[in-house]
């Protein structure tokens, strides 16, 4: 497993809301799928309302989310 940081925005009824998430997955495709799924379920968003601007792979010292650290075995 690898750790990734995803940066983007989604459509809020009043304005664009930006987000940054740390996610663990095997591939960048899986990361995008997981972010779309998570944001869609938490905020009742459709996939087309979520814009992913950037996906970057993180090294062990860059990870701040403890759950992601546990999932990758660090």
C-alpha positions as CSV (number, residue, x, y, z in Angstrom):
1,X,0.0,0.0,0.0
2,X,1.0,3.6,-0.7
3,X,-0.1,6.9,0.8
4,X,-1.5,9.7,-1.3
5,X,-2.7,13.3,-0.7
6,X,-5.6,14.4,-2.8
7,X,-6.5,18.1,-3.3
8,X,-9.6,19.4,-5.0
9,X,-12.9,21.0,-4.6
10,X,-16.6,20.2,-4.7
11,X,-19.9,22.1,-5.4
12,X,-21.4,23.4,-2.2
13,X,-24.8,25.1,-2.6
14,X,-23.3,28.5,-1.7
15,X,-19.7,28.3,-3.0
16,X,-16.9,25.9,-4.1
17,X,-15.6,24.0,-1.1
18,X,-11.9,23.0,-1.2
19,X,-10.6,19.8,0.4
20,X,-7.4,17.9,1.1
21,X,-7.4,14.2,2.1
22,X,-4.8,11.6,2.8
23,X,-5.8,8.2,1.5
24,X,-4.0,4.8,1.3
25,X,-4.4,2.6,-1.8
26,X,-2.4,0.6,-4.3
27,X,-2.8,2.8,-7.4
28,X,-3.8,6.4,-8.2
29,X,-7.0,5.1,-9.9
30,X,-8.0,3.4,-6.6
31,X,-7.3,6.7,-4.7
32,X,-9.6,8.7,-7.0
33,X,-12.3,6.1,-6.6
34,X,-12.0,6.1,-2.8
35,X,-12.1,9.9,-2.6
36,X,-15.2,10.1,-4.9
37,X,-16.9,7.4,-2.9
38,X,-16.1,9.0,0.5
39,X,-17.0,12.5,-0.4
40,X,-20.2,11.4,-2.2
41,X,-21.4,9.4,0.8
42,X,-20.5,12.0,3.5
43,X,-21.7,15.1,1.7
44,X,-24.4,13.6,-0.6
45,X,-22.5,14.7,-3.7
46,X,-22.6,13.3,-7.2
47,X,-19.3,12.3,-8.8
48,X,-19.5,15.1,-11.4
49,X,-19.8,17.7,-8.6
50,X,-16.3,16.7,-7.2
51,X,-13.2,18.0,-9.0
52,X,-9.9,16.3,-8.1
53,X,-7.1,18.8,-9.0
54,X,-4.0,16.9,-7.7
55,X,-3.0,13.5,-6.5
56,X,0.5,13.2,-5.0
57,X,2.3,10.2,-3.4
58,X,3.5,10.8,0.1
59,X,6.7,9.5,1.8
60,X,6.4,8.2,5.4
61,X,7.5,11.4,7.0
62,X,4.9,13.5,5.1
63,X,1.9,11.4,6.4
64,X,-0.1,13.2,9.1
65,X,-3.2,11.0,9.3
66,X,-2.7,8.2,11.8
67,X,-5.2,5.9,10.1
68,X,-3.3,6.1,6.8
69,X,-0.1,5.3,8.7
70,X,-1.6,2.2,10.2
71,X,-3.1,1.1,6.9
72,X,0.2,1.2,5.1
73,X,2.0,-0.5,7.9
74,X,4.2,2.3,9.1
